[in-house]
Amino acid sequence: MSIEINHKRPLHLFEGYGVELEYAIVNRNTLDINPVADKILEFQAGSVVNEVNVGNLAWCNELVLHVIELKTNGAAVDLFNLDRAFQDQIVSINKILESFDSCLMPGAIHPWMNPFNGVQLWPHDYNPIYESYNRIFNCSGHGWSNLQSTHLNLPFYGDEEFQKLHAALRVILPLIPAIAASSPVADSSLKPFLCYRMEMYRTNSIKIPSITGLVVPEAIFSRQQYQEQVLDKMYQDIAPHDPDNILQEEWLNSRGLMPRWDRHTIEVRVIDNQECPAADIAILQWIVALTKALVNEEFCSLGTQMNWHEQELYSILMQTIKEGEKAVISNKRYLKMFGFKQSAVKASELCAHIFNQLNPENEFSKEAVGHLEIIFREGTLATRILNSIPASVRK
């Protein structure tokens, strides 16, 4: 099995897909975190590196030493077969980790690690960046050192394509936790959020609010407008805390959709890591199929998509962060976009309805359909985790 990578530049809408999956490294017996990401990369590359290419994928470091990221080495031409490629590399990493009596742990948040004790930052290249983050924000805490996500990068070329892609993804963003929430447990306790990772994510930079904003990005649809209204404001706000200008880069932006002008993509950052790559890719196929439909104005016009203030979408997002698929969406205008005439529906119903409108035969692999049907039938991974916990513990 192989995947095809598109190295052509520039890429236009839906010509390629960048996927990143983050995993915690844990002791295979106790499941406590084990900070050996640099040892894995050193074993594979022959020296300590930040990233090593392994076939059509790459392994790379993250902020903390107990997390490693797997990603496409370039843009995959489609999302089919990616789950198998990622799974194969997970098997390879776990083989390396046998000598450390460790393995990779899926899921978006470690259920009992203490993020204020024993967490080690990546000490090698890029460490000045991580140390700057740590000095300004204190990278202890779940919002920095205990959150594993799936990132999806979608390409665009020029303002016209950015406008269409940004408008569509802003509309989709509030629904993603309703299909992808997987983080209901942390600190060895049940949290009042099915997507606790995102609750921590949205508050981790609260010291400088302009960095994350409302997670849902502003209704901005050109590069110049984005530079002036988002990036310049963010750089100005952090400057007093960053005298060496280390963090004056666009990746400082922590909105749930992050335009990367340096590589002409929008990165979707609100997707909890699932139980296996096949489930991750299934959710990505749902997001991409819906994005295509909106870009093609199949549900509603581009003007309708653009005409949403971030505060309105943020209100829906906070419902799904808290309640996942059980959230009741009562914004009639939002429901109308997707053909619902009811005054209120559960997010699970809306997500399933959208799936049934998206031509599953063309847009989804057989494996993805199976995983999505599990989510629609049994709930998000967060709900399934809670249902697996004895009732006596849940009280």
N, C-alpha and C positions, 0 to 999 in steps of 0.2 A: 504494500500500500504506500502511495506517495501523494503529496499535495503539490499543486502547481503554484509557484510564487511569481507574482508580476513585479518586475523591477523597473518597468517603464515609468518615466516621469515626464510630465505630470500625469496624475491619475484623475479621471473625472468621476462623477457620481457613480457609485456602485461598481467601479472597475476593480476594486480591491478591498480587502478587509484585514485590518490589523487586530490581532487578538492577544490579550495578556491575561495569564492566570497566576494568581499569587497563592503560595502555600506556606503554612507554618511547618517548621521542622521540629519534631517531637521525639522523645525517647519512646521506643516501641513498646516498652513494658509499662511505664508510668504515664505516658503521654504528656509529660511535662516538656516545656520548650527546651530546645537544645541549640545554642547559638553557633552553628558550624557551617553557615552558608558559604563562607570563604573557603572552607576546606573542600566543599563539593566542587566549586569552580576551579580551585587549584588542582584537584585530582583530574578533572576533565581537560584543563588547558595546559597543565604542566607548570603553572605559576599562578599566583594570586592575580586575578583579573576581575573587572567589573562585569564582563559579559563574555560568553563563549558561544560560538555558533556550533550547533549540532544538527547537521542536515538542514532541513527547511525551518527549523525552530532555533531559538537561542535561549540560553539560561543566563540570568543576570541577578545582580544584588538588589536589595531594597534598603530602606532606611535602617532596619534593624537586622542583626546577625542571625536571628532565628527564622527569617523569611526569605524565600527564594521565588523568583518570578520566571515563568516560562512564557515565551512569546513567539509569534511568527517572525521569521527572519526576512522581513519585507512584507508585502501585502499579498495575502492569499487571494487567488482569483475567485474563489467561492468559499462557502462555509462547510461544504460537504467534505467528509473524511477528516476534517480537522480534529474531531474528537479522538479518533484513533491515533493520530499523530501525537497529540498531547498525552494520551494514555501510555503510548509506547515509551515516551521520554520520562514519564513518572515512574514507570517500571525501572528504567535505567538509573534514575536518581536513587530510587529506593535500594537498588542493588549496591550502589556506592555507600549508601547510608548504613548498610548492614554492619560495616566495620566500626560504625559509631553507635551501634545498637539503637538506631533511630530510623524514622520513616517520615514521609510527608503526611500532614493532616489536612483534609479538605474542610470546607465550611468557611464562613466569613469571619468568625471570631472564636478565639480559644475560650472554652467555657469556664475555666477556673484560674488561668494564669494571673498573677499579680503584676500589672503593667508598671507598677511603681517600684518594683524590686527585681533586680537581676537582669534587666533588659540591657543589652549591649548594642550601641550604634555601630554601623558599618565603619571600620577604622581605617580603610584603605583609600584609594582614589575617590574623589568627591566628598571625602569626610568634611572638608571645610564648609560645604553646603549643609550637610546634616548637622554639624556643630552649630552653625548659625541658626538653623531652625530650632535646635534644642535650647540655645541661649535665649531666643526670643519667646518661644512658645512652651518650652519644657516638654520634650517629646516623650515623657512618661505619660501613661494614661492610655485608655483604649483607643482614643481618636488618632493616636500616632503609632503606637507599638503593637496594637492588637486589632488589626482590621485587614482582612484578606478579601480582595475584590476581583472581579472580572472586568477588564477594560475592553471596549470595542472602539476601534478607530475607523472612521468613515471618511473617504477622501472627497475633496471638492476642488474646483479650479475656478478662481475668479469670484467676484462679488455675487454674480447672478446665481451660481451654484451654491455659494455659501448661504445666500438668502433662503433658498428652497430647503436646504438641509437643516439649517439652524431653526427655521420655522417649524419644520416637521418634528425634529427631535425635542424641541421645547414642549410641544403638545404631548408627546409620548412620555416624557420624563416622569410625570406623577404616577403613571401606571406601573412603572418597572418594579417597585417593591411589592406590588400586588401579585407579581408572578415570580419574583426572585428573592424575596426575603428569606434569610436563612440564619439569622443571628438573634434568637430570643433569650439566650442564656449567656451570662458573663458573671464574673466574681462568684461563681458557684451558686448563682441565684437566678430566678426567672425575672426578666426585665419587663417593664410595661410597654415594650416595643418589640414587634416581630422582626423589625429591621434595626436592631440596636446599633449595628455598625454605622448606619447612616445618621442616627441621632448623635453619635459621638463625632462622626465626620463633620457634620454641619456646625458643630460648636468648637472644634479643635483650634480654630484660628480666631476665636471671638475677640481676642485682644486687638486685632486689626480687622474689623468686619468687612472691609472692602475686598479682602482676599477670597472669601467664600460667597459673599452676598447672601442671597436667599436660596442658594444651591441652584434653583431654576434661574438661568441667566436672563438678563434684561432683553427686551424686545429690540435688539440691535441686529442689523442685517447688512452691514458693510464693514470692511476692514478699517477704514479710517474712523468711522464712528466708534468701533470697538476699541481702537487704540486710545481715542480721546476720552471716552466715557468710562472705560473699565481699566485698561492696563495702566494708563498714565496716572489715574487716581490711585490705583493700588501701589505703584512704585513710589508715588509721593507719600503715601501713608506709612509705608514701611521704612522709608529713608532714615528717619531719626533713630530707628532701631538697628539699622544696617549700614554703619558708617563706611564699610569697605565695599559697598555695592555688590555684595556676593549674590543677593537674591533679586537683583533687578533683571529678571528674565520672565518670559511669558508663562513658563511652567509654574511660576508662583501662584498663578490663578488656580483656585480650587473649586470653581463652580462645578456642578454636576455634569455640565457639558463644557468642555474646555477646548476652544479653538486653538490649534497648534499651527500658527501661520508659517512657522519654519518648515513644516512638512505638509502643509495644506490638508489637514485633517481636522475633524472634530472628534474628541475623545469622550466617550460616554463612561462616567465614573460612578454610577449609582447602583451597579449590579453586584449583589452579594455572590461570592463564590459558592458553588453548589457541591453536591456529594461526589460528583465525578465529571470529567470533561464532557461526556455525552449530554449531561443535563445542562451544563454551561452553554454548549453550542446550540442546544435546542432553544434556549431562551434568546440567544443572539439571533437565531433564524427568525424568531417571532418579531424581535425588534426591527430587524432589517426588512422583513416583508412588510411590516406596517409603515416603516419609513418610506419605502418605495411607493406604497399606495398613496401616502399623503403627498409625496413629491409629485406624483402623477395626478393629484387632485381627485382621487377616486372617492374619498369620503367627503371632502369639502374643499373649498377654493383656497388658494394660497393666501388671499386676503384674509379669509376667516382664520387661518392658522397664525398669521402675523398679528392679528388683533387680540392678543392675550397679554395682559399685564402680568409680570412675574409674580405679583402678590396673589392673584387669582389661582395660578397654577401651583404656587407654593402651598396654599391652603389644602389643595387636594393631595399634594405630595406628603404633607405632614400626616394626613389621615392614613395613607398607605404605609408610611414608615411605622406608624404606631400599630395599625391593625392588619396590614398586609391585604390579602385577598378578601378579608372580612369587612374592610372599610366600605361604608355606604356613601356613594357619590351622589350628591343631590344638586350639583350645579347643572341646571337644565341646559344651559348653552353648551356646556362641555359634552353632555350626553347626546345632544342633538347632532353634534359633529359626526357621531358614529352611528346615527340612525335610530337612536333610542327616543321614544316619545314619553316614556315614564318620567316621573318627577324624581325618582331615586332608584338606583340599582346597586347591588353589591359589586365591588371591583372585580371579583371573580367572574361574575356574569358578563361584565363588559369585556374582559380579556378573552373569555371563551367565545363571545359573539364576534369579536374582531378576528380571532383565529379562523372561525368558520367562514368569514368573508374574504380570506386571503389566499384562496386557491391552494390548499395544502399540497396538491399533487405536483405543482410546479415550484413552490417556494420552500418546501420542507422535505428533509430526508425522512425515510421511514423511521429511523432511530429517533429523530427529533419529535415526530408525531407521537411516538410512544411515550416519551418523557413529558411532553406537554399535556397529554391526556391524563397522566398521573397527577400532574399539578392541578388540572381542572377538576379532577375527580376527588383527590385526597388532600388538596391544599398545597401551599408552598412548603418548601423544606422546613421552614420555621415551624409551621403548624404540625408537620409530621414529627419533628423533633419533640415538640411539646406533647403530642399524643403518645409518644413512646415512653414518656416519663410517668411513673406510677402516680395515680391520683392522690395518694397520701402525701407525695412530695410536692405536688402542684398546689396544694392548699396553702 
